[in-house]
């Protein structure tokens, strides 16, 4: 039975030799002395700044295009589909640009999930989240500077729970949406998959960007789609209205729970981390 599983996993194509990379240390003081560490932090800051600038500007532009008071058409503008494409497309572009420098997280929830899976150390995770949050604030600040007359009028791109939805529904939307994203990140960047399926080239930023796109289509009507605490924080800080701050916890708690579930599912269920921790079932003579 064990041999059958091994053959099925290998398939009919030859796979590259694979060894699990060692887990990242919980606290690595050595990396704090390296320029590559700070270069990665800067890359996360700039990437998140650009992400928020383009996406929030798209949201503001769309709302101005459909404003009847300005002669807009309710069916005009890019629509929800275009907004979803802006978010997904920017993630695709920015992950592609920064993956080789910082890993292309651009999202505290992604960083948190990877930290739980021992892919990054605690200092790197903390610095990434700080850089992402500051980058988001700076990016939305640029939008307000360039679109001052429209920014506050059209909601500042802030995430808020839509009328008619309960807090539980909004929280669930953020948890599930972030699970989809972080699960995709783990799957698209899994070194074992790259080795096993080397005959199938995968451009990791593409499925990650599509995951962001699809989640936005589903949850924009509910929460405006957070799934990225830095994105929600940046807009809330610059917009600075009570509703955005009252709902802010949803956009931190939900994504962090979703990321934790995705990390557990991928590492301990799909990658059999639980089995490895308890010992291989193959040692049981009854298997």
C-alpha positions in Angstrom: 0.0 0.0 0.0 2.8 2.4 0.9 4.6 1.7 -2.4 1.4 2.4 -4.3 1.1 5.8 -2.7 4.7 6.6 -3.5 4.2 5.6 -7.1 1.0 7.6 -7.4 2.7 10.7 -5.9 5.6 10.4 -8.4 3.3 9.9 -11.3 4.6 9.0 -14.8 7.1 11.9 -14.9 10.5 12.0 -13.3 10.7 14.3 -10.4 13.6 16.3 -9.0 15.2 15.2 -5.8 13.4 16.9 -2.9 14.3 17.6 0.6 12.3 19.7 3.0 14.0 23.0 3.7 14.9 23.5 7.4 12.4 25.6 9.3 13.3 29.3 9.9 14.6 30.0 13.4 12.2 31.6 15.7 14.6 34.4 16.4 17.6 34.9 14.1 19.8 37.7 15.3 22.3 37.2 12.5 19.8 38.3 9.8 19.5 41.6 11.6 23.1 42.4 10.6 22.5 41.7 6.9 21.7 44.3 4.3 19.5 41.7 2.5 17.1 41.8 5.5 16.6 45.6 5.4 16.4 45.5 1.6 13.5 43.0 1.9 11.8 45.3 4.5 12.1 48.2 2.1 10.7 46.1 -0.7 7.7 45.3 1.4 7.1 48.9 2.2 7.3 50.1 -1.4 5.2 47.2 -2.7 2.4 47.9 -0.2 2.6 51.6 -1.0 2.1 51.0 -4.7 -0.6 48.4 -4.0 -2.7 50.8 -2.0 -2.1 53.7 -4.3 -3.3 52.0 -7.4 -6.2 50.1 -5.9 -7.7 52.8 -3.7 -7.3 55.3 -6.6 -9.3 52.8 -8.7 -12.0 52.6 -6.1 -12.2 56.4 -5.8 -12.2 56.8 -9.6 -15.0 54.3 -10.1 -17.3 56.0 -7.5 -16.7 59.4 -9.2 -17.6 57.9 -12.6 -21.0 56.6 -11.4 -21.9 59.7 -9.4 -25.1 61.0 -10.9 -24.4 64.4 -9.4 -21.4 64.6 -11.8 -23.3 63.3 -14.7 -22.1 59.8 -14.2 -23.7 56.6 -15.3 -24.7 53.9 -12.8 -23.5 51.3 -15.4 -20.3 53.2 -16.2 -16.8 53.0 -14.8 -14.8 49.9 -14.2 -17.4 48.3 -11.9 -16.8 45.7 -9.2 -15.2 43.5 -11.8 -12.7 46.2 -12.6 -11.9 46.9 -9.0 -11.4 43.2 -8.4 -9.0 43.1 -11.3 -7.1 46.1 -10.0 -6.5 44.4 -6.7 -5.7 41.0 -8.2 -3.6 42.4 -11.0 -1.5 44.6 -8.7 -0.8 41.6 -6.4 0.3 39.6 -9.5 2.6 42.4 -10.6 4.1 43.2 -7.1 4.6 39.6 -6.1 6.3 38.9 -9.4 8.6 42.0 -8.8 9.4 41.4 -5.1 9.3 37.6 -4.6 13.0 37.2 -5.1 13.8 40.0 -2.7 11.3 39.7 0.2 9.1 36.8 -0.8 6.4 39.2 -2.0 4.2 39.1 1.1 2.5 42.6 0.8 0.0 41.5 3.5 0.4 41.0 7.2 -1.9 38.0 7.1 0.3 36.2 4.6 3.4 37.1 6.7 1.6 35.7 9.8 0.6 32.5 8.1 4.2 32.0 6.9 5.5 32.7 10.3 3.3 30.1 11.9 4.5 27.6 9.3 8.2 28.5 10.3 8.9 30.0 6.9 10.1 33.3 8.3 11.6 34.3 11.7 9.8 36.5 14.3 12.0 39.6 13.7 11.4 39.3 9.9 7.6 38.8 10.4 7.4 41.8 12.8 9.4 44.1 10.5 7.4 43.1 7.5 4.1 43.8 9.1 5.4 47.2 10.3 6.7 48.0 6.8 3.5 46.8 5.2 1.3 48.9 7.5 3.4 52.1 7.0 3.5 51.5 3.2 -0.3 51.2 3.2 -0.7 54.4 5.1 1.7 56.2 2.7 0.0 54.8 -0.4 -3.5 56.0 0.7 -1.9 59.3 1.8 -0.8 59.8 -1.8 -4.3 59.0 -3.1 -5.7 61.7 -0.8 -3.1 64.2 -1.9 -3.8 63.7 -5.6 -7.6 63.3 -5.2 -8.3 65.6 -2.3 -11.7 66.8 -3.7 -13.0 63.2 -4.2 -11.2 61.3 -1.5 -13.5 61.9 1.5 -16.6 62.3 -0.6 -16.3 58.7 -2.0 -15.3 56.9 1.2 -11.5 57.0 1.0 -11.4 53.3 -0.1 -11.9 52.3 3.6 -13.2 48.9 4.5 -16.5 48.9 6.3 -19.1 46.3 7.0 -22.0 46.9 4.5 -25.5 47.7 5.8 -27.6 44.6 6.1 -24.8 42.3 7.1 -24.1 41.1 10.6 -20.7 41.3 12.3 -20.6 37.5 12.2 -21.1 37.4 8.4 -18.5 40.1 7.9 -16.0 38.3 10.1 -16.7 34.9 8.3 -16.2 36.6 4.9 -12.8 37.9 6.0 -11.8 34.5 7.5 -12.8 32.5 4.4 -11.4 35.0 1.9 -8.0 35.1 3.7 -8.0 31.3 3.9 -8.4 31.1 0.1 -5.5 33.6 -0.4 -3.1 32.2 2.1 -3.9 28.6 1.1 -3.1 29.6 -2.5 0.2 31.2 -1.4 1.3 28.0 0.4 0.3 25.8 -2.6 1.9 28.0 -5.3 5.2 28.3 -3.4 5.4 24.8 -2.1 8.9 23.5 -2.8 7.8 19.9 -2.7 5.2 20.6 -5.4 7.8 22.4 -7.5 10.1 19.3 -7.3 7.3 16.8 -7.8 5.6 18.6 -10.7 8.6 20.1 -12.3 7.1 19.2 -15.7 4.3 21.7 -15.0 5.8 25.2 -14.8 3.9 27.4 -12.3 4.3 31.2 -12.2 3.4 31.6 -8.5 2.3 35.2 -8.7 -0.4 34.3 -11.2 -2.6 32.0 -9.0 -2.0 34.3 -6.0 -3.3 37.3 -8.0 -6.3 35.3 -9.2 -7.1 34.3 -5.7 -7.2 38.0 -4.7 -9.3 38.7 -7.7 -11.9 36.0 -7.0 -12.2 36.8 -3.3 -12.8 40.5 -4.2 -15.6 39.5 -6.5 -17.3 37.5 -3.7 -16.8 39.8 -0.7 -16.7 43.4 -2.0 -20.5 43.7 -1.4 -20.1 42.5 2.2 -16.9 44.2 3.6 -15.4 45.9 0.6 -12.9 43.0 0.9 -10.1 43.4 3.4 -8.1 40.1 3.6 -5.1 42.3 4.1 -4.9 44.1 7.5 -2.4 46.7 6.2 -4.8 47.6 3.4 -7.6 48.2 5.8 -5.4 50.0 8.3 -3.9 52.4 5.7 -7.3 53.4 4.5 -8.7 53.8 8.0 -5.8 56.0 9.2 -6.1 58.4 6.3 -9.9 58.4 6.0 -10.3 58.6 9.8 -14.0 58.2 10.2 -15.8 56.5 13.1 -17.4 53.6 11.1 -14.0 52.6 9.5 -12.4 52.5 13.0 -15.4 50.7 14.6 -15.1 47.9 12.0 -11.3 47.8 11.9 -11.0 44.8 14.3 -12.9 42.6 11.7 -10.1 43.3 9.2 -7.4 42.1 11.6 -9.0 39.3 13.5 -10.6 37.7 10.4 -7.5 37.7 8.2 -5.3 36.4 11.0 -7.7 33.6 11.8 -8.0 32.7 8.1 -4.2 32.7 7.7 -3.7 30.5 10.8 -6.3 28.0 9.5 -4.6 27.9 6.1 -1.2 27.4 7.6 -2.5 24.5 9.7 -4.3 22.9 6.9 -1.4 23.1 4.4 1.4 22.2 6.8 -0.3 19.6 9.1 -3.0 18.1 6.8 -1.8 18.3 3.2 1.9 18.1 4.1 1.2 15.5 6.8 2.9 17.5 9.5 0.8 15.7 12.1 1.8 12.3 10.8 5.4 13.3 10.8 5.2 14.6 14.4 3.6 11.4 15.7 5.7 9.1 13.6 5.0 7.5 10.3 2.0 5.2 10.0 4.1 3.0 7.9 5.8 1.7 11.0 2.5 0.2 12.1 2.3 -3.4 10.9 -1.4 -3.2 10.6 -1.2 -0.6 7.8 
